[in-house]
Each structure stands twice: as C-alpha cells, then as structure tokens.
Amino acid sequence: MWGWNEKGQLGLSVNHDHDDGQSSSGQVQCQTVPVPINFPDDLEVMTVSCGTRHSAAITGMKTVIIP
C-alpha cells in the first residue's frame, strides 16, 4: 500500500528511524514506497479498496476492516 496518509487512511504508523514525512500526530504523511499490509494468518482477505481518503479490506466472512 502506498500514497497519501495525512488523515491516517493507510493505517501506517511512524517509522521512528526517520523523521521524513511524519506529522506531529505520529502518522506517516506520505508513503512513497509500497509496503505490505499484515493480516492475521487465519484471516482470508477477499478484496481491498483504496481511495483518496480511505483504505479497507473485505474478508471471507464479509467483515470490513478499516485500518
């Protein structure tokens, strides 16, 4: 997942090794390199939706996960 994260829509926390692109709220402002999303091993993710101001996943149990 990559892109703007100024509202926390990617669900990515700050990498404390670097100060680039971080906001005072502890969120990465912009993720310029794609990073994997870690889900529990027993969770079957059927589809992912990413937009300008959101990201979400739908599981095999029809549950919506919003980071």
Stockholm file with secondary structure:
# STOCKHOLM 1.0

chainA/1-67         MWGWNEKGQLGLSVNHDHDDGQSSSGQVQCQTVPVPINFPDDLEVMTVSCGTRHSAAITGMKTVIIP
#=GR chainA/1-67 SS CCEECTTSTTCCBCCTTCCTTBCTTSBBSEECSCCCCCCCTTCCEEEEEEETTEEEEEETTSCEECC
#=GC SS_cons        CCEECTTSTTCCBCCTTCCTTBCTTSBBSEECSCCCCCCCTTCCEEEEEEETTEEEEEETTSCEECC
//
